[in-house]
């Protein structure tokens, strides 16, 4: 992927010294970076400029990163990379629940931050190019790839960006087991290390959104030690 200045990033960070260091590093790879220092300004800036990606700190003056994520998600379709101060499951889960696409722990090495940003942009680009078939119909589950909507049993299902992409991955391999490593590669852009619990958390949230019983799930089965399987009695149809 040719990363150029056409890719815009809003960096929401109240530590000015750190923000400038990140900006200078990313600009050396020809990203167009805009720094915002507080949560209130971040919401208006993101919604008005619609950048390709937002790097969003959790701890901000005026309005927290979580509140910013909640405020922008319905009207912003770009990628959101949350920065958490600690490797805290609660912060990570909350961010993903509110629509963040990935998270990273501060103060991350610049090369790792760049790698995560590139992975998210590749994911965005890949999703945009996969709309050669607009609708994937699997029994009572209907996935509209162009409009990124989902219905199940004729009821509309509201999903975050990451939930939609996870469901699309499972639906594209319906009846087959998708390993955690495959999910990590496709959804997050790097290999599963055997310890990262974010994949399991994403599956749990997707089940909840689909009203799939977490104790005895019928739609998304756990194949112990391997991965997950979308199970539907009906065959796959595309429209």
C-alpha positions as a Python dict, from the first residue, in 0.01 Angstrom:
ca = {
    (1, 'X'): (0, 0, 0),
    (2, 'X'): (136, 338, -99),
    (3, 'X'): (114, 549, 214),
    (4, 'X'): (120, 914, 120),
    (5, 'X'): (3, 1250, 242),
    (6, 'X'): (-344, 1161, 114),
    (7, 'X'): (-382, 962, 438),
    (8, 'X'): (-484, 1202, 711),
    (9, 'X'): (-456, 1134, 1083),
    (10, 'X'): (-594, 1334, 1374),
    (11, 'X'): (-374, 1279, 1680),
    (12, 'X'): (-566, 1357, 2001),
    (13, 'X'): (-302, 1396, 2273),
    (14, 'X'): (-273, 1652, 2553),
    (15, 'X'): (100, 1589, 2612),
    (16, 'X'): (233, 1846, 2364),
    (17, 'X'): (590, 1718, 2365),
    (18, 'X'): (480, 1360, 2301),
    (19, 'X'): (230, 1472, 2036),
    (20, 'X'): (498, 1662, 1846),
    (21, 'X'): (736, 1366, 1861),
    (22, 'X'): (468, 1134, 1720),
    (23, 'X'): (371, 1390, 1456),
    (24, 'X'): (729, 1437, 1339),
    (25, 'X'): (785, 1061, 1319),
    (26, 'X'): (466, 990, 1125),
    (27, 'X'): (520, 1286, 894),
    (28, 'X'): (852, 1131, 795),
    (29, 'X'): (639, 854, 640),
    (30, 'X'): (433, 1118, 457),
    (31, 'X'): (121, 1106, 670),
    (32, 'X'): (-74, 1429, 709),
    (33, 'X'): (-100, 1482, 1087),
    (34, 'X'): (-323, 1724, 1279),
    (35, 'X'): (-275, 1751, 1655),
    (36, 'X'): (-568, 1820, 1888),
    (37, 'X'): (-502, 1867, 2260),
    (38, 'X'): (-843, 1830, 2424),
    (39, 'X'): (-1152, 1615, 2393),
    (40, 'X'): (-1406, 1888, 2316),
    (41, 'X'): (-1207, 2020, 2021),
    (42, 'X'): (-1138, 1664, 1906),
    (43, 'X'): (-1507, 1587, 1843),
    (44, 'X'): (-1567, 1890, 1620),
    (45, 'X'): (-1234, 1847, 1438),
    (46, 'X'): (-1287, 1478, 1361),
    (47, 'X'): (-1647, 1520, 1246),
    (48, 'X'): (-1565, 1820, 1026),
    (49, 'X'): (-1244, 1687, 867),
    (50, 'X'): (-1330, 1312, 854),
    (51, 'X'): (-966, 1189, 867),
    (52, 'X'): (-869, 841, 756),
    (53, 'X'): (-764, 751, 1111),
    (54, 'X'): (-778, 891, 1464),
    (55, 'X'): (-516, 817, 1730),
    (56, 'X'): (-711, 887, 2048),
    (57, 'X'): (-571, 911, 2399),
    (58, 'X'): (-804, 793, 2676),
    (59, 'X'): (-702, 1058, 2933),
    (60, 'X'): (-785, 1405, 2800),
    (61, 'X'): (-888, 1741, 2946),
    (62, 'X'): (-1241, 1860, 2881),
    (63, 'X'): (-1377, 1529, 2761),
    (64, 'X'): (-1227, 1181, 2795),
    (65, 'X'): (-1117, 973, 2498),
    (66, 'X'): (-1401, 732, 2573),
    (67, 'X'): (-1652, 1017, 2550),
    (68, 'X'): (-1493, 1137, 2225),
    (69, 'X'): (-1517, 786, 2080),
    (70, 'X'): (-1883, 762, 2178),
    (71, 'X'): (-1960, 1106, 2035),
    (72, 'X'): (-1802, 1052, 1694),
    (73, 'X'): (-1862, 688, 1614),
    (74, 'X'): (-2206, 710, 1452),
    (75, 'X'): (-2096, 989, 1217),
    (76, 'X'): (-1737, 888, 1155),
    (77, 'X'): (-1651, 577, 952),
    (78, 'X'): (-1272, 599, 970),
    (79, 'X'): (-1044, 397, 1196),
    (80, 'X'): (-999, 474, 1567),
    (81, 'X'): (-683, 364, 1748),
    (82, 'X'): (-716, 416, 2124),
    (83, 'X'): (-412, 484, 2342),
    (84, 'X'): (-446, 357, 2699),
    (85, 'X'): (-210, 460, 2978),
    (86, 'X'): (-188, 106, 3119),
    (87, 'X'): (-236, -243, 2984),
    (88, 'X'): (-581, -235, 3141),
    (89, 'X'): (-851, -477, 3020),
    (90, 'X'): (-1128, -240, 3135),
    (91, 'X'): (-1002, 51, 2923),
    (92, 'X'): (-952, -178, 2626),
    (93, 'X'): (-1296, -337, 2654),
    (94, 'X'): (-1467, 0, 2696),
    (95, 'X'): (-1288, 144, 2395),
    (96, 'X'): (-1382, -150, 2174),
    (97, 'X'): (-1740, -142, 2303),
    (98, 'X'): (-1769, 223, 2203),
    (99, 'X'): (-1646, 157, 1850),
    (100, 'X'): (-1266, 178, 1860),
    (101, 'X'): (-1099, -49, 1604),
    (102, 'X'): (-783, -124, 1801),
    (103, 'X'): (-590, -12, 2107),
    (104, 'X'): (-228, 36, 2200),
    (105, 'X'): (-54, 105, 2531),
    (106, 'X'): (125, 438, 2587),
    (107, 'X'): (409, 520, 2550),
    (108, 'X'): (448, 286, 2260),
    (109, 'X'): (759, 257, 2045),
    (110, 'X'): (710, 467, 1730),
    (111, 'X'): (771, 173, 1496),
    (112, 'X'): (497, -31, 1665),
    (113, 'X'): (257, 263, 1645),
    (114, 'X'): (336, 296, 1275),
    (115, 'X'): (277, -77, 1228),
    (116, 'X'): (-66, -59, 1394),
    (117, 'X'): (-164, 246, 1188),
    (118, 'X'): (-60, 75, 865),
    (119, 'X'): (-251, -240, 963),
    (120, 'X'): (-569, -41, 1026),
    (121, 'X'): (-538, 148, 698),
    (122, 'X'): (-480, -177, 509),
    (123, 'X'): (-790, -316, 676),
    (124, 'X'): (-992, -11, 574),
    (125, 'X'): (-865, -34, 217),
    (126, 'X'): (-930, -409, 198),
    (127, 'X'): (-1286, -367, 322),
    (128, 'X'): (-1354, -96, 65),
    (129, 'X'): (-1226, -317, -217),
    (130, 'X'): (-1433, -619, -113),
    (131, 'X'): (-1765, -471, -215),
    (132, 'X'): (-1780, -654, -550),
    (133, 'X'): (-2071, -851, -399),
    (134, 'X'): (-2301, -608, -223),
    (135, 'X'): (-2505, -854, -17),
    (136, 'X'): (-2412, -1176, 158),
    (137, 'X'): (-2722, -1377, 249),
    (138, 'X'): (-2685, -1671, 487),
    (139, 'X'): (-3028, -1799, 577),
    (140, 'X'): (-3185, -1535, 800),
    (141, 'X'): (-2855, -1344, 829),
    (142, 'X'): (-2810, -1069, 571),
    (143, 'X'): (-2491, -865, 543),
    (144, 'X'): (-2490, -560, 316),
    (145, 'X'): (-2126, -488, 238),
    (146, 'X'): (-2182, -159, 60),
    (147, 'X'): (-2393, 1, 333),
    (148, 'X'): (-2230, -204, 612),
    (149, 'X'): (-2563, -309, 762),
    (150, 'X'): (-2673, -641, 912),
    (151, 'X'): (-3016, -794, 962),
    (152, 'X'): (-3096, -1118, 1142),
    (153, 'X'): (-3445, -1267, 1126),
    (154, 'X'): (-3547, -942, 952),
    (155, 'X'): (-3440, -735, 1253),
    (156, 'X'): (-3169, -471, 1209),
    (157, 'X'): (-2853, -540, 1409),
    (158, 'X'): (-2635, -246, 1512),
    (159, 'X'): (-2265, -336, 1499),
    (160, 'X'): (-1944, -142, 1551),
    (161, 'X'): (-1688, -134, 1269),
    (162, 'X'): (-1477, -408, 1426),
    (163, 'X'): (-1785, -625, 1497),
    (164, 'X'): (-1901, -589, 1137),
    (165, 'X'): (-1562, -690, 1002),
    (166, 'X'): (-1539, -986, 1239),
    (167, 'X'): (-1886, -1106, 1135),
    (168, 'X'): (-1796, -1060, 768),
    (169, 'X'): (-1482, -1271, 816),
    (170, 'X'): (-1677, -1550, 986),
    (171, 'X'): (-1959, -1529, 730),
    (172, 'X'): (-1710, -1552, 443),
    (173, 'X'): (-1598, -1883, 594),
    (174, 'X'): (-1938, -2006, 712),
    (175, 'X'): (-1926, -2363, 840),
    (176, 'X'): (-1547, -2354, 862),
    (177, 'X'): (-1334, -2298, 1170),
    (178, 'X'): (-1154, -1963, 1165),
    (179, 'X'): (-849, -1972, 1391),
    (180, 'X'): (-761, -1699, 1638),
    (181, 'X'): (-444, -1637, 1438),
    (182, 'X'): (-647, -1585, 1118),
    (183, 'X'): (-876, -1344, 1301),
    (184, 'X'): (-581, -1152, 1444),
    (185, 'X'): (-417, -1130, 1103),
    (186, 'X'): (-731, -1021, 920),
    (187, 'X'): (-881, -792, 1184),
    (188, 'X'): (-574, -652, 1360),
    (189, 'X'): (-298, -708, 1107),
    (190, 'X'): (-54, -914, 1315),
    (191, 'X'): (-11, -1268, 1444),
    (192, 'X'): (-194, -1402, 1750),
    (193, 'X'): (56, -1454, 2032),
    (194, 'X'): (-150, -1709, 2224),
    (195, 'X'): (-206, -1466, 2512),
    (196, 'X'): (-399, -1174, 2362),
    (197, 'X'): (-758, -1195, 2491),
    (198, 'X'): (-897, -921, 2267),
    (199, 'X'): (-1011, -1175, 2005),
    (200, 'X'): (-1224, -1357, 2263),
    (201, 'X'): (-1365, -1025, 2384),
    (202, 'X'): (-1458, -926, 2030),
    (203, 'X'): (-1636, -1259, 1981),
    (204, 'X'): (-1825, -1209, 2309),
    (205, 'X'): (-1941, -863, 2204),
    (206, 'X'): (-2046, -987, 1861),
    (207, 'X'): (-2246, -1270, 2018),
    (208, 'X'): (-2417, -1021, 2245),
    (209, 'X'): (-2503, -794, 1952),
    (210, 'X'): (-2647, -1093, 1765),
    (211, 'X'): (-2833, -1207, 2081),
    (212, 'X'): (-2647, -1537, 2063),
    (213, 'X'): (-2658, -1715, 2400),
    (214, 'X'): (-2304, -1683, 2545),
    (215, 'X'): (-2349, -2001, 2752),
    (216, 'X'): (-2471, -2218, 2465),
    (217, 'X'): (-2415, -2015, 2147),
    (218, 'X'): (-2594, -2134, 1836),
    (219, 'X'): (-2455, -1894, 1577),
    (220, 'X'): (-2088, -1857, 1671),
    (221, 'X'): (-1943, -2178, 1810),
    (222, 'X'): (-1618, -2196, 2004),
    (223, 'X'): (-1393, -2475, 1876),
    (224, 'X'): (-1176, -2524, 2182),
    (225, 'X'): (-808, -2470, 2122),
    (226, 'X'): (-864, -2378, 1757),
    (227, 'X'): (-1095, -2084, 1696),
    (228, 'X'): (-1453, -1997, 1605),
    (229, 'X'): (-1713, -2115, 1357),
    (230, 'X'): (-2023, -1943, 1221),
    (231, 'X'): (-2291, -2213, 1205),
    (232, 'X'): (-2601, -2179, 990),
    (233, 'X'): (-2818, -2462, 867),
    (234, 'X'): (-2898, -2284, 542),
    (235, 'X'): (-2653, -2248, 257),
    (236, 'X'): (-2485, -1926, 153),
    (237, 'X'): (-2642, -1704, -108),
    (238, 'X'): (-2502, -1386, -257),
    (239, 'X'): (-2701, -1113, -423),
}
